[in-house]
Amino acid sequence: MNITFLGASEGVTGSNFLVEAAGKKFLVDCGLFQGTSKEEEKNYDEFAFDINEIDFMLLTHAHIDHSGRIPKLYVDGYRKPIYATKATCDLCEIMLPDSGHIQEMEVEWKNRKRQREGKSAYPPLYTAEDALKSIELFKPVKYSELVDVDENITVRFNDAGHMLGSAIIEVWITENGKTEKIVFSGDLGNNDIPLLASPTMIETADYLVMESTYGNRLHMRNDDKAEMFLNIVYDTIKRGGNVVIPSFAVGRTQEILYELNKIKENTKDESFINKYRLLMETPVYVDSPLAISATEVFKKNEDLFDDDVKAEIESGDNPLEFQGLQFTKTAEESKALNESEEPCIIISASGMCDVGRIKHHLKHNLWNSNNTILFVGYQAVGTLGRKIVEGAKKVKLFGEEIAVNARIEYIEGYSGHADQEWLMNFIYSFIQKPKQIILVHGERNSQLELKEKILENTDIPVTIPKYGEIYKVENNEVELQGRLELESEKRAQKIEVINRVKMLRDEVTDMEEILRNEILTEDTKENEINSITLKLKEIEKIIVSIIE
């Protein structure tokens, strides 16, 4: 069995793994790269495999960094099955067209700029219509159901507790009369996410491909984050400000709504009750059409909620609804939020602040010291959200420089990812421990610290693959076979060459000034001038040889 790592390698976006085994080729995830412009350019690369040779795909969950390039697969000709849980299929049905709409809007804005520069326009990565068509390929499966996708390959999806429908995927592969099992963790939940059940503990594995997003962090526990949330909101509303929450439309939004609805039951403390009362008198706006649709999907898949939530629903208390909650559907309703002087809470996508309505809310709220921007999810390197969290004093929004005067808070405990403790607990839970662990979906520092923790406590060998690396996974070994030469890296090398030429051009200009004004004076000796001339001729030869 060979695995090629084509995303989420020493990074947290663009999840995409190519598995070649038992005479078949299949993909695990096909997500969008997010963050820096260099990362996002990878989305436009040709796929590093022949699409016609892919037999099927396994999708761990609906988040765009895992599913967002599926429509591009479709546009390029892929027509084979995509296996995912029913809830993941339901969510992709709304999330992928929404992503397509964003692709169209983004490229329209970029093309206007290109047109002004006299450059030709280029098409979007894919359209909303392309995304809708790709949904036809999805094949829903149930948790715990054994699915024979081939006579030598069987898979089982298990609840990962990360978002609605998220899965840990077990894959049994029979080659040369021997069956081995590889487990893809997908994104593991942090074990105390409101609404969702805890991640399933897997009993056996020969190999484990595991996420490591928070491999070097410990989250605050549930009660702490609820009280911290309430205090932040209370302080902001009391001083007449708004609380703006950049939230992923699917997952965090529903969990925050549930948390707001549940806080009142956590204590009888009078101070706490007074703060909660003010909170309940404050309008809460969910400003994301996608979040509205996603909330409906949550309601259709209530069987996946944890037991306590199911009991509440059966008693008639819907945890996703409470007094003061309002959904804004239209762009006009969204704009009106920034014209109101009444303090409010605005929950708006996207969670990393790079696209969507949240950018407008930041433009109108970041500059005001009365307001608070409250982050509740992971912020990838290079995103606007990451820059704000890390203390940027000014940011650019719609071509305008905005001062960051608002209070900036980050409640990491709301993250949908397991922290180091629960990543280790997931490994400990195996009755038959994996022979090898491969860490993906994490920044380099996080992966290195988690690797050290695993080696210290389990002695299980750990591999951290780089982007484009191919590994042979066989006989309890994970061995590097080589590395693909990827289009984005070729492009980066070309850009580096051009940048070096520009740097040399500037240095030649500087040299001309120095020679003219400082070196070639009346006192310069003939032998010195001859020496400089010879050196310049050598440089000229090198330039000519490069051009030739």
C-alpha positions as CSV (number, residue, x, y, z in Angstrom):
1,M,0.0,0.0,0.0
2,N,1.3,3.5,-1.0
3,I,0.0,6.8,0.4
4,T,0.7,10.1,-1.2
5,F,0.1,13.1,1.0
6,L,-1.3,15.9,-1.2
7,G,-2.6,18.3,1.5
8,A,-2.8,18.9,5.3
9,S,0.9,18.0,5.4
10,E,2.7,20.2,7.9
11,G,-0.4,22.4,7.7
12,V,-4.1,22.3,8.5
13,T,-5.9,22.8,5.2
14,G,-6.3,21.1,1.8
15,S,-6.7,17.6,3.3
16,N,-6.1,15.1,0.4
17,F,-4.5,11.7,0.5
18,L,-4.1,9.3,-2.4
19,V,-4.1,5.6,-1.4
20,E,-2.9,2.8,-3.8
21,A,-3.7,-0.6,-2.6
22,A,-5.2,-4.0,-3.6
23,G,-5.0,-2.9,-7.3
24,K,-7.2,0.2,-6.6
25,K,-6.6,3.9,-6.2
26,F,-8.8,6.0,-3.9
27,L,-8.8,9.4,-2.2
28,V,-9.4,10.3,1.4
29,D,-10.8,13.9,1.4
30,C,-10.3,16.6,-1.2
31,G,-10.2,19.9,0.6
32,L,-9.5,23.5,-0.2
33,F,-6.2,25.1,0.8
34,Q,-6.8,28.2,2.9
35,G,-4.5,30.9,4.4
36,T,-1.7,32.6,2.6
37,S,-1.9,33.4,-1.1
38,K,0.8,30.8,-1.8
39,E,-1.4,28.2,-0.1
40,E,-4.5,29.2,-1.9
41,E,-2.8,29.1,-5.3
42,K,-2.4,25.3,-4.8
43,N,-6.2,25.1,-5.3
44,Y,-5.7,26.0,-9.0
45,D,-3.0,23.3,-9.6
46,E,-3.8,20.3,-11.7
47,F,-4.4,17.3,-9.5
48,A,-1.2,15.3,-9.0
49,F,-2.9,12.1,-10.1
50,D,-4.9,10.8,-13.1
51,I,-8.5,11.4,-12.2
52,N,-9.6,8.5,-14.6
53,E,-7.6,6.1,-12.4
54,I,-9.4,6.9,-9.1
55,D,-11.9,4.2,-8.2
56,F,-13.7,5.9,-5.3
57,M,-13.3,8.5,-2.6
58,L,-13.9,8.5,1.2
59,L,-14.9,11.8,2.8
60,T,-14.3,12.3,6.5
61,H,-16.6,15.4,6.9
62,A,-18.1,18.4,5.3
63,H,-15.7,21.2,6.3
64,I,-14.4,23.0,3.2
65,D,-10.7,22.2,4.0
66,H,-11.7,18.6,3.6
67,S,-14.4,18.7,0.9
68,G,-13.9,22.0,-0.9
69,R,-12.1,20.8,-4.1
70,I,-14.7,18.0,-4.8
71,P,-16.4,20.2,-7.3
72,K,-13.1,20.8,-9.1
73,L,-12.7,17.0,-9.2
74,Y,-16.1,16.9,-10.9
75,V,-15.2,19.7,-13.4
76,D,-12.1,17.8,-14.3
77,G,-14.1,14.7,-15.1
78,Y,-14.4,12.6,-11.9
79,R,-17.6,10.5,-11.9
80,K,-16.9,7.7,-9.4
81,P,-18.6,7.3,-5.9
82,I,-17.9,9.5,-2.9
83,Y,-18.7,7.7,0.3
84,A,-19.7,9.8,3.3
85,T,-22.2,9.8,6.2
86,K,-25.8,11.0,5.5
87,A,-25.3,14.2,7.5
88,T,-22.1,14.9,5.6
89,C,-23.9,14.5,2.3
90,D,-26.7,16.8,3.6
91,L,-24.2,19.5,4.7
92,C,-22.2,19.3,1.5
93,E,-25.4,19.8,-0.5
94,I,-25.5,23.4,1.0
95,M,-21.8,24.0,1.7
96,L,-20.3,23.2,-1.7
97,P,-22.7,25.4,-3.7
98,D,-22.0,28.1,-1.2
99,S,-18.3,27.7,-1.7
100,G,-18.9,27.8,-5.5
101,H,-20.8,31.1,-5.1
102,I,-17.8,32.5,-3.1
103,Q,-15.4,31.3,-5.8
104,E,-17.5,33.1,-8.4
105,M,-17.6,36.3,-6.3
106,E,-13.9,36.3,-5.5
107,V,-12.8,35.7,-9.1
108,E,-15.2,38.5,-10.3
109,W,-13.4,40.9,-7.9
110,K,-10.0,39.7,-8.9
111,N,-10.9,40.0,-12.6
112,R,-12.0,43.6,-12.3
113,K,-8.6,44.3,-10.9
114,R,-6.9,42.3,-13.7
115,Q,-8.9,44.2,-16.2
116,R,-7.7,47.5,-14.9
117,E,-4.1,46.2,-15.2
118,G,-4.7,45.1,-18.8
119,K,-4.6,41.4,-18.0
120,S,-7.0,38.7,-19.2
121,A,-9.7,37.4,-17.0
122,Y,-9.6,33.8,-15.6
123,P,-12.5,31.5,-14.6
124,P,-13.5,30.6,-11.0
125,L,-12.1,27.4,-9.5
126,Y,-15.7,26.1,-9.9
127,T,-19.2,27.5,-9.9
128,A,-22.2,26.9,-7.6
129,E,-23.8,24.9,-10.4
130,D,-20.6,22.7,-10.7
131,A,-20.9,22.1,-7.0
132,L,-24.5,21.1,-7.2
133,K,-23.7,18.6,-9.9
134,S,-21.0,17.0,-7.9
135,I,-23.5,16.1,-5.2
136,E,-24.8,13.4,-7.5
137,L,-21.7,11.4,-6.8
138,F,-22.3,11.2,-3.0
139,K,-23.2,7.8,-1.5
140,P,-24.6,8.1,2.1
141,V,-23.5,5.5,4.6
142,K,-24.4,4.9,8.2
143,Y,-22.1,5.0,11.2
144,S,-20.8,1.5,12.2
145,E,-22.0,0.0,8.9
146,L,-19.4,-2.2,7.2
147,V,-19.3,-1.3,3.5
148,D,-17.5,-3.5,0.9
149,V,-16.4,-0.9,-1.7
150,D,-14.4,-3.7,-3.4
151,E,-13.9,-7.4,-2.8
152,N,-10.5,-6.6,-1.1
153,I,-11.4,-3.2,0.5
154,T,-14.0,-2.8,3.4
155,V,-14.6,0.5,5.2
156,R,-16.5,1.6,8.3
157,F,-17.4,5.2,9.3
158,N,-17.4,6.0,13.0
159,D,-18.5,9.2,14.8
160,A,-15.5,11.6,15.2
161,G,-17.4,14.1,17.4
162,H,-15.9,17.0,15.5
163,M,-19.0,18.2,13.6
164,L,-22.3,16.8,12.5
165,G,-21.6,13.7,10.4
166,S,-17.8,13.8,10.9
167,A,-16.2,10.4,10.7
168,I,-13.2,8.3,11.7
169,I,-12.8,5.9,8.8
170,E,-11.5,2.3,9.3
171,V,-10.2,0.7,6.1
172,W,-9.4,-3.0,5.8
173,I,-7.3,-3.8,2.8
174,T,-6.4,-7.4,1.6
175,E,-3.3,-7.7,-0.5
176,N,-1.3,-10.9,-1.3
177,G,-3.6,-12.9,1.0
178,K,-2.9,-10.6,4.0
179,T,-5.4,-8.1,5.5
180,E,-4.2,-4.9,7.2
181,K,-6.2,-2.1,8.7
182,I,-5.5,1.6,8.4
183,V,-7.5,4.2,10.3
184,F,-8.0,7.8,9.1
185,S,-9.0,9.9,12.1
186,G,-10.3,12.8,10.1
187,D,-10.7,15.7,12.6
188,L,-11.3,14.5,16.1
189,G,-13.7,16.3,18.4
190,N,-12.6,17.8,21.7
191,N,-14.9,15.5,23.7
192,D,-17.1,18.1,25.3
193,I,-18.6,19.8,22.2
194,P,-22.2,20.8,22.9
195,L,-24.8,18.8,20.9
196,L,-22.4,16.1,19.6
197,A,-21.4,12.7,21.0
198,S,-17.8,12.1,22.0
199,P,-15.5,10.6,19.4
200,T,-15.7,6.8,18.9
201,M,-12.8,4.9,20.4
202,I,-11.4,2.5,17.8
203,E,-10.2,-0.9,19.1
204,T,-7.6,-2.0,16.6
205,A,-5.3,-0.6,13.8
206,D,-2.1,-1.5,12.0
207,Y,-1.6,2.1,10.9
208,L,-3.1,5.3,12.1
209,V,-3.2,8.6,10.1
210,M,-4.2,11.1,12.7
211,E,-4.8,14.8,12.9
212,S,-2.6,17.0,15.1
213,T,-4.2,20.5,15.0
214,Y,-3.8,21.1,18.7
215,G,-1.0,18.6,19.4
216,N,0.8,21.1,21.6
217,R,-2.3,22.7,23.4
218,L,-4.7,21.9,26.2
219,H,-8.2,23.4,25.9
220,M,-10.2,24.9,28.8
221,R,-13.0,22.7,29.9
222,N,-16.7,23.3,29.2
223,D,-17.8,25.2,32.4
224,D,-14.8,27.6,32.2
225,K,-15.4,28.6,28.6
226,A,-19.2,29.1,29.2
227,E,-18.5,31.6,32.1
228,M,-15.7,33.3,30.1
229,F,-18.1,33.7,27.2
230,L,-20.7,35.3,29.5
231,N,-18.3,37.7,31.1
232,I,-16.9,38.9,27.8
233,V,-20.4,39.5,26.4
234,Y,-21.6,41.1,29.6
235,D,-18.7,43.6,29.8
236,T,-19.1,44.5,26.1
237,I,-22.9,45.0,26.2
238,K,-22.6,47.1,29.4
239,R,-20.3,49.6,27.8
240,G,-22.6,49.8,24.8
241,G,-20.6,47.8,22.3
242,N,-21.2,44.9,20.0
243,V,-19.8,41.4,20.2
244,V,-18.9,40.1,16.8
245,I,-18.2,36.4,16.6
246,P,-16.5,35.1,13.4
247,S,-17.9,31.6,13.3
248,F,-17.8,28.8,10.9
249,A,-21.3,28.6,9.6
250,V,-21.5,24.9,10.2
251,G,-20.7,23.5,13.6
252,R,-19.5,26.4,15.8
253,T,-22.6,28.5,15.1
254,Q,-25.0,25.7,16.3
255,E,-22.8,25.0,19.3
256,I,-22.7,28.6,20.4
257,L,-26.5,28.9,20.0
258,Y,-26.9,25.8,22.2
259,E,-24.4,27.1,24.8
260,L,-26.3,30.4,25.0
261,N,-29.5,28.5,25.6
262,K,-27.9,26.3,28.3
263,I,-25.9,28.8,30.4
264,K,-28.9,29.7,32.6
265,E,-29.0,26.1,33.9
266,N,-25.4,25.9,35.0
267,T,-25.7,27.9,38.3
268,K,-27.9,29.7,40.8
269,D,-25.3,32.4,41.5
270,E,-27.1,35.8,41.6
271,S,-24.3,37.6,39.8
272,F,-24.3,34.9,37.1
273,I,-28.1,35.1,36.7
274,N,-27.9,38.9,36.4
275,K,-25.3,38.7,33.6
276,Y,-27.4,36.0,31.9
277,R,-30.5,38.2,32.1
278,L,-28.7,41.0,30.3
279,L,-27.5,38.4,27.7
280,M,-31.0,37.2,27.1
281,E,-32.2,40.8,26.6
282,T,-29.6,41.4,23.9
283,P,-30.4,40.6,20.3
284,V,-28.4,37.7,18.9
285,Y,-28.1,37.8,15.1
286,V,-26.9,34.8,13.1
287,D,-25.8,36.6,9.9
288,S,-25.1,33.8,7.5
289,P,-27.5,32.3,5.0
290,L,-25.4,29.1,5.1
291,A,-25.7,28.9,8.9
292,I,-29.5,29.1,8.6
293,S,-29.6,26.2,6.2
294,A,-27.1,24.3,8.3
295,T,-29.2,24.7,11.4
296,E,-32.1,23.1,9.4
297,V,-29.7,20.2,8.5
298,F,-28.9,19.8,12.2
299,K,-32.6,19.5,13.0
300,K,-33.0,16.8,10.3
301,N,-30.2,14.8,11.9
302,E,-31.1,15.0,15.5
303,D,-30.5,11.2,15.9
304,L,-26.8,12.1,15.9
305,F,-27.0,14.4,19.0
306,D,-25.8,13.2,22.4
307,D,-28.3,11.5,24.7
308,D,-29.0,14.6,26.9
309,V,-29.8,16.8,23.9
310,K,-32.1,14.1,22.5
311,A,-34.0,14.0,25.8
312,E,-34.4,17.8,25.7
313,I,-35.7,17.7,22.1
314,E,-38.2,15.0,23.1
315,S,-39.4,17.2,26.0
316,G,-40.2,20.0,23.5
317,D,-37.2,22.2,24.4
318,N,-35.3,22.8,21.1
319,P,-31.7,23.6,22.0
320,L,-31.2,25.6,18.8
321,E,-33.9,28.1,19.5
322,F,-34.3,30.8,22.2
323,Q,-35.9,34.2,22.7
324,G,-33.9,37.1,21.1
325,L,-32.4,34.8,18.4
326,Q,-32.8,36.2,14.9
327,F,-31.5,35.0,11.5
328,T,-30.6,37.6,8.8
329,K,-31.1,36.2,5.3
330,T,-30.7,39.1,2.9
331,A,-27.7,41.4,2.2
332,E,-29.9,44.3,3.1
333,E,-30.7,42.8,6.6
334,S,-27.0,42.2,7.1
335,K,-26.1,45.8,6.3
336,A,-28.8,47.1,8.6
337,L,-27.0,45.5,11.6
338,N,-24.1,47.9,11.1
339,E,-26.5,50.9,11.0
340,S,-28.2,50.1,14.3
341,E,-26.9,51.7,17.5
342,E,-28.4,49.0,19.8
343,P,-25.7,46.7,21.3
344,C,-26.0,43.2,19.9
345,I,-24.2,39.9,19.3
346,I,-23.4,39.1,15.7
347,I,-22.4,35.6,14.7
348,S,-21.2,35.6,11.1
349,A,-19.2,33.4,8.7
350,S,-16.5,32.8,7.7
351,G,-14.7,31.7,10.9
352,M,-11.2,32.7,9.6
353,C,-12.5,36.1,8.4
354,D,-11.2,35.7,4.8
355,V,-14.6,35.6,2.9
356,G,-18.2,36.3,3.5
357,R,-20.3,38.8,5.5
358,I,-17.9,38.8,8.5
359,K,-15.5,41.1,6.6
360,H,-18.2,43.8,6.5
361,H,-18.9,43.5,10.2
362,L,-15.2,43.7,11.0
363,K,-14.9,46.9,8.9
364,H,-17.7,48.5,10.9
365,N,-16.7,47.2,14.4
366,L,-12.9,46.7,14.5
367,W,-12.1,50.4,14.9
368,N,-14.4,51.0,17.9
369,S,-12.9,50.2,21.3
370,N,-16.3,49.6,22.8
371,N,-16.7,46.5,20.7
372,T,-15.3,43.0,21.1
373,I,-14.3,40.5,18.4
374,L,-14.6,37.1,19.9
375,F,-12.9,34.2,18.1
376,V,-14.1,30.7,18.8
377,G,-12.3,28.5,16.2
378,Y,-8.9,27.7,14.8
379,Q,-7.3,30.4,12.7
380,A,-5.0,29.1,9.9
381,V,-1.7,30.8,9.2
382,G,-2.0,33.7,6.8
383,T,-5.7,34.3,7.3
384,L,-7.1,37.6,8.4
385,G,-8.4,36.0,11.6
386,R,-4.9,34.8,12.5
387,K,-3.5,38.3,11.9
388,I,-6.0,39.8,14.3
389,V,-5.6,37.2,17.0
390,E,-1.8,37.6,16.9
391,G,-2.1,41.4,17.6
392,A,-2.2,43.2,14.2
393,K,-2.7,47.0,14.9
394,K,-4.2,47.6,11.4
395,V,-5.7,45.4,8.8
396,K,-6.9,46.0,5.2
397,L,-10.5,45.4,4.4
398,F,-12.0,46.2,0.9
399,G,-8.9,48.2,0.1
400,E,-9.3,50.4,3.2
401,E,-6.9,50.3,6.2
402,I,-8.8,49.7,9.5
403,A,-7.4,50.3,13.0
404,V,-7.8,47.4,15.4
405,N,-9.1,49.1,18.5
406,A,-11.7,46.6,19.5
407,R,-11.1,44.2,22.4
408,I,-9.9,40.9,20.8
409,E,-10.6,37.6,22.6
410,Y,-10.1,34.0,21.7
411,I,-11.9,31.2,23.6
412,E,-9.9,28.1,22.4
413,G,-12.2,25.8,24.3
414,Y,-14.9,26.2,21.6
415,S,-12.6,24.6,19.0
416,G,-14.0,21.5,17.4
417,H,-10.6,19.8,17.5
418,A,-9.3,17.5,20.2
419,D,-6.4,19.0,22.3
420,Q,-3.2,17.1,23.1
421,E,-4.8,15.3,26.1
422,W,-7.6,13.9,24.0
423,L,-5.4,13.1,21.0
424,M,-3.3,11.0,23.4
425,N,-6.5,9.4,24.9
426,F,-7.6,8.4,21.4
427,I,-4.2,6.6,20.9
428,Y,-4.4,5.0,24.4
429,S,-7.9,3.7,23.7
430,F,-6.7,1.2,21.1
431,I,-6.7,-2.3,22.5
432,Q,-4.4,-3.4,19.7
433,K,-2.1,-0.3,19.3
434,P,-1.2,0.8,15.8
435,K,2.3,-0.2,14.7
436,Q,2.9,3.2,13.1
437,I,1.3,6.6,13.4
438,I,1.3,9.2,10.7
439,L,0.6,12.8,11.8
440,V,-1.3,15.1,9.4
441,H,-3.4,18.3,9.7
442,G,-1.2,20.3,12.0
443,E,1.4,23.0,12.0
444,R,5.0,21.9,12.3
445,N,5.5,22.9,15.9
446,S,2.3,21.2,17.0
447,Q,3.2,18.0,15.2
448,L,6.7,17.9,16.6
449,E,5.5,18.3,20.2
450,L,2.8,15.7,19.8
451,K,5.3,13.3,18.2
452,E,7.6,13.7,21.2
453,K,4.6,13.0,23.5
454,I,3.6,9.9,21.6
455,L,7.2,8.5,21.6
456,E,7.6,9.3,25.3
457,N,4.4,7.5,26.4
458,T,3.8,4.7,23.8
459,D,7.0,4.0,21.9
460,I,4.9,3.9,18.7
461,P,7.0,5.1,15.7
462,V,5.7,8.4,14.3
463,T,6.1,9.8,10.8
464,I,5.4,13.4,9.8
465,P,5.0,13.5,5.9
466,K,5.8,16.6,3.8
467,Y,3.5,17.9,1.0
468,G,3.9,15.6,-2.0
469,E,5.7,12.8,-0.3
470,I,4.9,9.1,-1.1
471,Y,5.1,6.5,1.6
472,K,5.1,2.7,1.3
473,V,3.0,1.3,4.2
474,E,3.7,-2.4,4.5
475,N,4.8,-5.0,7.1
476,N,4.4,-2.6,10.0
477,E,6.7,-0.1,8.3
478,V,6.2,3.4,6.9
479,E,8.9,4.0,4.4
480,L,9.5,7.1,2.2
481,Q,9.5,6.2,-1.5
482,G,9.9,9.6,-3.1
483,R,8.4,13.0,-3.6
484,L,6.2,14.4,-6.4
485,E,7.3,17.5,-8.2
486,L,4.2,19.7,-7.7
487,E,3.0,22.5,-10.0
488,S,2.7,25.0,-7.1
489,E,6.4,24.4,-6.2
490,K,7.5,24.9,-9.8
491,R,5.6,28.2,-9.8
492,A,7.2,29.2,-6.5
493,Q,10.6,28.5,-7.9
494,K,9.9,30.6,-11.0
495,I,8.7,33.5,-8.8
496,E,11.9,33.2,-6.8
497,V,14.0,33.4,-9.9
498,I,12.1,36.5,-11.1
499,N,12.5,38.1,-7.6
500,R,16.2,37.4,-7.7
501,V,16.5,39.1,-11.1
502,K,14.7,42.2,-9.8
503,M,17.0,42.2,-6.8
504,L,20.1,42.1,-9.1
505,R,18.6,44.9,-11.2
506,D,18.4,47.1,-8.1
507,E,21.9,46.1,-7.1
508,V,23.3,47.0,-10.5
509,T,21.6,50.4,-10.3
510,D,23.2,50.9,-6.8
511,M,26.5,49.8,-8.2
512,E,26.3,52.3,-11.1
513,E,25.7,55.1,-8.6
514,I,28.6,54.1,-6.4
515,L,31.0,53.7,-9.4
516,R,30.0,57.0,-10.8
517,N,30.1,59.0,-7.6
518,E,32.6,57.2,-5.3
519,I,35.0,54.9,-7.2
520,L,35.6,56.3,-10.7
521,T,37.0,59.6,-9.6
522,E,39.9,61.6,-11.1
523,D,42.2,59.8,-8.6
524,T,41.3,56.3,-9.7
525,K,44.3,54.5,-11.1
526,E,44.2,52.8,-14.6
527,N,44.9,49.3,-13.2
528,E,41.9,49.6,-10.8
529,I,39.6,50.7,-13.7
530,N,40.9,47.7,-15.8
531,S,40.2,45.3,-12.9
532,I,36.6,46.6,-12.6
533,T,36.1,46.3,-16.4
534,L,37.2,42.6,-16.3
535,K,34.8,41.8,-13.5
536,L,32.0,43.5,-15.3
537,K,32.8,41.5,-18.5
538,E,32.6,38.3,-16.4
539,I,29.1,39.4,-15.1
540,E,28.1,40.1,-18.7
541,K,29.1,36.6,-19.8
542,I,27.1,35.0,-17.0
543,I,24.0,37.1,-18.0
544,V,24.4,36.1,-21.7
545,S,24.8,32.4,-20.7
546,I,21.6,32.5,-18.7
547,I,19.7,34.1,-21.6
548,E,21.1,31.6,-24.1
